[in-house]
Amino acid sequence: MLHLLFRLGQETFAVPAGDIQAVLPLAELESLALAPPAVAGLLRYQGRFVPVLDVGVIHSGTPAARVISTRIVLVRATEQETLLGLLVERAMEMLDLHDRQVLAPAFLGPGHEWLAPTLYDTELGLVRPIDWRALLTREIESLAVANDA
């Protein structure tokens, strides 16, 4: 299955291409006072606001660097057209992933439910898919739905 690859530190992660609505260059985000640290802000996209989560903050507490390869990956969060933005670094290539290996739950650790329990061995090294749906809390989803109404 085809995936968009991105890097966090020295690790490579992947988002299934079939889940992606759009891959956008870094844009100005509207800040939200009192939002959790992982919420980078709201993106104005096609007449509505889309919540954007900083995957770097979720992963290690370090915000994504604002570099030329930093992207906002829009994924379709629900069948009701709700979108979620993922702010990721070094999102520069697509790769067809196969030959997966399933990790034991102990390798994921608490608080890392957003990491899929699989690994792919590729010519680029190990790649871990993310389960971005695990990041879609009720609060984040309600934020996305509220501005669609």
C-alpha positions in Angstrom: 0.0 0.0 0.0 1.3 3.5 -0.9 2.2 5.8 2.0 3.5 9.3 2.5 6.8 9.2 4.5 7.9 11.8 7.0 10.6 12.0 9.6 10.6 12.8 13.3 14.2 13.0 14.6 15.9 9.9 13.2 12.7 7.9 12.8 10.6 7.5 9.7 6.9 7.4 9.9 4.1 6.9 7.3 0.5 7.9 6.6 -1.5 5.7 4.2 -2.0 7.6 0.9 -5.6 6.6 0.7 -6.4 8.5 3.9 -4.9 11.8 2.6 -7.1 14.5 1.2 -4.2 16.9 0.5 -0.6 17.7 1.3 -0.1 21.4 1.8 3.0 23.6 2.3 3.3 25.1 5.7 0.7 27.9 6.1 -0.1 30.5 8.7 -2.3 28.9 11.4 -4.8 30.6 13.6 -3.7 30.1 17.2 -6.1 28.8 19.9 -5.7 30.1 23.4 -5.8 27.3 26.0 -5.6 24.6 23.4 -3.5 21.5 24.3 0.2 21.9 23.3 -0.2 19.4 20.4 -2.8 21.6 18.7 -0.7 23.8 16.3 -3.8 25.9 15.4 -6.5 26.1 12.9 -5.9 26.1 9.1 -8.2 28.0 6.8 -9.0 25.5 4.0 -11.7 25.9 1.4 -13.8 28.2 3.5 -13.6 26.4 6.8 -11.2 25.9 9.7 -9.3 22.6 10.1 -7.6 21.7 13.4 -3.9 20.9 12.9 -2.0 18.7 15.3 1.8 18.9 15.6 3.0 15.3 15.4 6.4 16.3 16.7 4.8 17.6 19.9 2.8 14.4 20.2 5.9 12.2 19.6 8.6 13.9 21.7 7.3 17.2 23.0 9.3 19.1 20.3 7.3 21.2 17.8 7.9 20.5 14.1 10.7 22.7 12.7 9.5 25.3 10.2 11.6 24.2 7.2 10.9 23.9 3.5 9.9 20.2 3.8 7.5 20.8 6.7 4.0 20.0 5.5 0.4 19.9 6.6 -1.1 16.6 5.7 -4.9 16.7 5.6 -6.6 13.5 6.3 -10.3 12.8 6.1 -11.3 12.2 9.7 -14.9 11.0 9.3 -17.4 10.2 6.6 -19.0 13.6 7.3 -16.2 15.4 5.4 -14.4 16.3 8.7 -10.7 17.0 8.0 -7.8 16.8 10.4 -4.4 18.4 9.7 -1.1 16.7 10.7 1.9 19.0 10.9 4.9 16.9 9.9 8.6 17.4 9.1 10.5 16.2 6.0 7.4 14.9 4.2 9.0 14.4 0.8 8.3 11.0 -0.7 5.8 8.3 -1.3 6.7 4.6 -0.9 4.8 1.4 -1.4 5.1 -0.5 1.9 4.9 -4.3 2.2 6.5 -7.0 4.3 5.3 -5.8 7.6 6.2 -7.1 11.0 3.9 -6.7 14.0 5.3 -5.4 17.2 4.3 -6.6 20.7 2.2 -4.0 22.6 5.1 -3.6 25.1 7.1 -1.8 22.3 4.5 0.9 21.9 4.3 2.0 25.5 1.5 4.0 27.2 0.5 7.3 25.4 1.7 6.1 22.0 -1.6 4.6 20.8 -1.2 6.7 17.7 1.7 4.5 16.5 0.5 1.5 14.6 1.9 -1.8 15.9 3.7 -2.5 12.7 7.1 -2.0 11.2 8.2 -2.0 7.6 11.8 -2.8 6.6 12.5 -0.6 3.5 15.5 0.5 1.5 15.3 3.7 3.7 15.4 1.8 6.9 12.6 1.0 9.3 9.2 2.8 8.8 6.4 3.0 11.3 2.9 3.8 10.1 0.8 6.1 12.4 -2.8 5.5 13.3 -3.8 9.1 13.1 -7.4 8.2 14.0 -6.2 7.6 17.6 -5.3 11.3 17.7 -8.8 12.3 16.9 -10.2 12.9 20.4 -13.7 14.0 20.9 -12.4 17.6 21.6 -10.5 17.7 18.3 -13.4 16.2 16.4 -15.9 18.6 17.9 -13.6 21.5 17.0 -13.6 20.4 13.4 -17.3 19.7 13.2 -18.2 22.9 15.0 -16.7 25.1 12.3 -18.4 23.0 9.6 -21.8 23.8 10.9 
